[in-house]
Amino acid sequence: MVYTKRLQNPQKRKFMVRRSKLEVNLEILKILASQGPMELTQLMNKTDLSQSVLKQHLDFLIPQNLVEEQSLDKDETFYVITERGLKVLKVIVPIIEEARKIPALLH
């Protein structure tokens, strides 16, 4: 499945960026790694995903021990990248960056 990211500039909204599940999951990990623990709403705003789509990704990342939920009290739940999540970022991101340097094959 490919997701469409809304662009921040309203004039460019007609040009949407398509993101794969892998790209969305990596973006969530990158955001949590660089900006620290976040509530669901903050993460929704940073990723430009709806709550239901973001929850689907978190429901995948949490059992994989890449992200964890931390509750300060009943009303506040934060999402935090784990050590394993940081290791995955450290390995996967350089591979993807190198792969993007390879010219696409034309048919």
N, C-alpha and C positions, 0 to 999 in steps of 0.2 A: 504494500500500500504506500502511496506517495501523498504527502501532505503539502498543502499550499500555505506559504507564509505571507501574512499581510505585511506590506511595507509601511514603514512609519510615515513616509511622505504621502499625503493624500493624493497629490497629483500623479504619483506613480502607482497608485493602487491597481490600475488596470494591468500592470505588468507584475505578475505573481511569480514568486520563486518556489519551485517544487522541491520538496525535501523527502528523502526516503526515511524509513523507520530508523535506520542506522544513524543517519544525519541528525535526526531529532533527538535520539538517545544520547549521542555524543554532545549535542548542544546543551542538553540538560546537565550532563556531567561537567562540561566546561564552565557553565554558569555557576554551578554549585562550588566548583573548585576555585574559581576566581573571586566569587562574591560572598561565599560562606553560606551558612544556614538561611533558608528562606521559607516563608509561609507559602501555601499553595497559590494564593492570589498574586504574590510577588513573582513567583515562578511562571505563572500564566502570562503576566505582563512581559516578562523578559523573553519568553519563548514565542509569544504571539499564538498560543494554543488555547483552545477552549478548555474548560474545566474537565469535561468528559474525556477528551483526547489526551490531555496531560495525565489524568488519572490512569488511563490505559498504559501509558509509558511508565509511570511510576510503579504500576502493578507488575510490570515486567522487571524493572531495574531493582526493586526492593528484594524479591526472592533470589536474585542473582548476587546479592550482597554488594551491589554497586552504589546503592543509595539506601539510607535508613531514615525512618521516621523517628523524630524525637518530640516528646510532648512535655511542655513545661507545666501545663495544667490541663484541665478538661477542654478548654477552649482554644489553646494554642498548640498547633502541631507544626513542626519545622521539618524540612527535608535537608539532609546533610549527605555529602559524598563520603564514601567510606575509603579506607586505605586501598582496598581492592579496586574501587572505582578510580582512584588516582593512578594506580598501576596500569589499569586498562587504558586510561587516557595517554599515559606516557608511552605506551607501546603502539596503540592504534593510530593516534593522530599523525605521527611522523610517516607511517606507512601510507595513510590516505593522502597526505601532502605530496609524497613522492609519486603515488599513482596518478595524481592530477597533472603531474608534469608530463606524463606519457600522452602523446597526441592520440586522439580518438581515431579509430579505424573508420574510414569512409566506405560506404557500399557503392 
